[in-house]
Amino acid sequence: MGGHAKILIVDDDRSIRKTLGAILEEEGYVVDTAENAKEAIEKTNNGFYNLVLVDIRLPDMEGTKLIASMKDTTPKMVKIIVTGYPSLHNAVEAVNNGADAYVFKPVDVEKLLKTIKEHLEKQQESKKYSEQKVAEFIQTRARELTQGSS
Amino acid sequence: MKMRQKTIIIIVLASIVMVSILYVISQTILLDSFAKLEDQNTRQNVERVMSALSNEFSELNSKCADWAEWDDTYAYVQDLNDDYKQANLVDSSFINIRINFLLFINSTGHVVSGMAFDLKNMTEMPIPQSVIQLLSVSDAIWRHEDTNSSVNGIALLPEDPLMLASRPILTSQREGPIRGALIFARYFNDDEVERLAETVHLPLVMYRLDDSQLPSDFQEASSSLSENAPIFVNPLNADSIAGYALMNNILGQPILVLRAEMIRDVYKQGQATISYLVLSLFAACAVFGALIMLLLEKVILIRLGKLITNVSSIGKREDLSARVSVTGNDELSILAGSINGMLTEIENKTVKLQKSERFAAIGELATMVAHDLRNPLQGIANAAFYLKRKIGLKDSKQQEMLELIEEDVKYSDKIVNDLLDYSREMQLQLEETTPQALVKVALSTVEIPANISVINDIGDKPAIRVDMLYMKRTFVNIIRNAIEAMPKGGTLTLRSRALNGNVEFIFSDTGAGISKEDLRKIFTPLFTTKPKGMGFGLPICKRVVEAHGGKISVESAIEKGTKVTLTVPVEPKLKGGESVWVDMPKSLLLTTTEA
């Protein structure tokens, strides 16, 4: 279903990591988890993830700060903030820091799955689009080169 | 110092000062007048003595005149016949007239006949040489120029003063020529002074001025006495006072001082009067002071003491309902009343404070619990979701159970949200809307049972600015409460009207109503009459309305229904209401990560 997209769940609560992980795996995603911001940064630096779900409150750093730091290293990764403290201030901060989406706790799982799916599809499309652009560029350039040499 | 001691000291001091002042005043005024009275009295007595003495002289003089103006005497002085001598110059004449000397002097100053008699021993005595000498020295005594001439007075002899009367010797028809002078004389000695003293009932003492042993008081008197001041008064001691008078000789020269002594009864009476006055003043002050103390004690001090004991015992106890007792209708009662008023105020404030502290503590705890419940709830929800997917539609019973879990998670989530809403600072996002639109949105989210009819009489004016989400929740809450109050059906009436810049929303139902006791608590958080519910509904409604600067009130009657009235300003004053009801624990705020 998910086309083997890799998702990283960053949450200090074990049961959330486990249950959400099980649901996402059931949906066909490859799931990895991190307990805190430090572990999350290490994992995203060492491997590629299509999407990261970040709890707004982590033991060592605020979720919004974490995604801000990930923005530079993994710009294409979809970043979703999960918060138990819905407020306008939090939402604005999350978006400013580079979050792609913002969901409230307790998360309506259906809604979350839908959000994840939409964002991954968008990512896929833009990837396809850029691949297509690159292919077109190569073709054009190759044509120019063959024409230039002939 | 205690008030009682102070009062006693003040009363005693005031009494002493008062008595002292009165004593000094009475001493000066009363004693002065008493002294004047005494002086006057003494003078009068001295005058009485002098007048008694003057009577003696008159008597002597008139006796002398009787003898001198008599034909027999007239003849005798010339012929010295024996008949006269034997008939008249006898002891009895001396005794009757009480004289020592009877002298017949001719016109040339020679004693032609005479006789001396000792009145004490009742015997005849020789005429002393001193008398003869006196007559030869002072011819004024015997020289009479006319028939009316008369000499009487005192003459000083070396042995004793002499009282004498001298008259010209005339015929019985008082005709001359004057054949000389007849002299009657009496020693003015101590016996005579004693006799005078008996007459005037006063002790008398007489001294000659030429006495070498003149006592000091006589010396003082003699120097003070003069023709202009014939009487001198001088207190001898505390018991007696003396009056002095000068006596002159025939030539007008002072020769004797007479002293009359008197008991100072007037002065003593005066002093006794002052003593009685002071004593009675002291007694009066003592009685007065005692009365004041008694009054003070009864009317103020005892009651004040009771009040103090009362207040301090209330201060020590923790009983907030304790009051001081109020008796009478004076300043102390007013004080007790105001203390009671204060105590009531303290009680009310303390109860209120305790209540709000309890609520704050509960709120704080609840908020903490609510936050911590979010994660496990999420876990449960996730797990249920997973299982539901896994099991699929194969087992409907299991599906039902999982749905129940999900439902209860949702309900738990609602409780958590209510708790957090209640404790969180409310930030309103104002949008313009109409009363009608607002109620419509609220009604659309509530399922109205078939047995309840809704009368919607909400107007579309005026436009108001509210936080749609919060206001909708408030309306939904009130509508739901109304529906729950009418399980057997009824009518829910919604009405609105513009009122002084506010919009008034009225929700009335025909339900069970709320008891008076419950009505007082419905806005208290955690109070609920429902089996399922945390008791945050109406408190949150109140918060929302107050955050908009509005008011909410509930009227209800058992078995008749409940009426909820919301007054919301058209343009909310955002500062209205209490912005923070419960302080969020710092650990739950998101601003720090350092911990």
Interface residues (C-beta under 8 A of the other chain):
Chain A: D13 S15 I16 K18 T19 L20 A22 I23 E26 I56 R57 L58 D60 M61 E62 K65 G84 Y85 S87 L88 N90 K105 P106 V107 V109 E110
Chain B: H371 R374 N375 P376 L377 Q378 G379 A381 N382 A383 F385 Y386 R389 K390 V409 D413 Q427 Q429 L590 T593
